[in-house]
Amino acid sequence: MRRFRGRLAAPVTIVTAGEGDRRTGLTVSSLFVLEGDPGAVHAIVTPNSDLWDAVAATGAFVVHVCRQSHRDLAEVFAGLRPSPGGVFTGSEITDSKWGPVLTALEDRAYCTLLAREELGYSGVIRGSIDRVEVGETADPLLYFRGRYRRLV
């Protein structure tokens, strides 16, 4: 199953939630967006993560789309690169009613939690999209076969 999933190119995002000293975030590549009114996001995360609990506690989250220039930050939020002081250290952050906003990542969706469900070894966080902000993404960061990749 894991080898099959690894052959599907996926966007790299950072999902954040929480407030104050309970801010948290996680790099997420398993997600999809549903168009509609309102639109929706379904993100696959581990139920053992701090993000799972923070989304449940606050009822909201922010999905940030990563570009190639955010590779190091994606590794920090994935737990692959150390970040003394926590994952938000060194990042400019703005608080919102949906959670912490990483200001360097211009493409984002602000979401209200609709449901959480454990499926298999993972969990699905479903949220309605309340607001989106988009920049000029020309070089997105992708995840394919266990590594970050370029679109071109």
N, C-alpha and C positions, 0 to 999 in steps of 0.2 A: 504494500500500500504506500509506504513512504517513498519508495523508488518511483512509483507511478506519479505521485503528487509532485515529486521533484522535477518532473519533466514538463510541468505546467509553469510557464513564466508568470510571475506575480508582481504586483506593485509593492514597493516597500513604503510602509506608513509607520508613523508613531502615534499611538493612541494615548491620550492623557486624560486623567480624571483626578478628582479630589481637590482639597483646598488647604492652604496653610502648610503645616508640617505633615499633612497627610496627602500631599501631592504625590502622584505616581504616574508612571508611563511605561509603555511596552512597545517594542518594535513588532508590528503585525503585518504579515504578507498574505495571510489567508483571510480575505474579505471580499465582499462584493457590494455594489450599489444598485439599488432598485429605483427606477424612475417612477414617479407618481406624484400625487399631491396630497400629503407631502411625500418626498422621496424617503428611502430608508437605507440603512447600512446594516449589514450582517458581518460581524467580525468573529473569527475563531481565535479564542485565547484559552489558556489553561485555567481551570477553576482554582488551581493552587496559587495563582498570581495575586499580587497586591492590586493589580488593575481590576480583576474580577470583583474583589471586595469593595474597592473605591467606587466603581460604577454602581454597585448595588446601594451603597450608602448615600450617594449624592443624586442618583437618578439621571446622570448626564455624563457626557464625554466629548472629547474633541479628536477628530481624525485629521492628522497632518500628512500630506503627501511629500515624500522625500525626493530630492534631486540628487544627482551625482555628488554635488558639493556637500551633501549631508551624510555621506557614507560613515564618517567617524561617529557622528551623533547617533545614527541608526545602530551602530555596533555598541555604543554605550547603553542605549535603551534595551538592546537585546542581551545585555550582560556579557558581551564578548570583549569589551574593552573596559579597563578599570576607570572609575571616576570618583576619586576621593572627595568626599563631601556629598555624594549622591548624584543621581542622573541629571538633575537640573543645574548642577554647578557649572558655571561658565556660560550658561545660555541666558539670553534675554527672554524674560517671561512676563506675560501680562495675564492677570487673573480675569476670568469671565464667569458667568453663571453656569457654564458648562464644564469648567475646569481650567487648568493652566493652558495658556496659548504660547507656543514656541514662535516668537515673532519672526525668526529667520526663515521659517517654513511658510511661504505665502499661500499655498494651496491647502485649504482646510474646510472641514464640515463640522458644524456644531450640532450635536445630537442629544435628544432626550431618550432615555432608556424606555423601551417598550417591553422587553422581556429578556431573561437569561435562561438558558437551558443547557444542561450537561448532556452531551452526546458522545458516546464512546469515551476516549481518553481526553476529549476536549470539551470546551463549552462555547456556546454561541451567544454573543451579545447582540441583541437587535435594538436598533434605535431609529427614531424618526429624525430626518434631517430638518432642523429648524432654520439654518442659515448656511450659506457657503461663501467662501472667498477664494478667488482664483487669481493667480499671477500669470506670468509668461513662461510656463514650463516647457523647456526645449530639450532637456536632458534628464529624464526621469531615472531614478534608481530602481532596478529590477532585481528580483531574486529568481535564480534558475539553477537547478542541479546543485544546491547547497552553497551557492556563491552569489555575491552581488555582481550584476552585469549592467552593460550599457544597452540601450535600445538599438543603436546602430552598430 
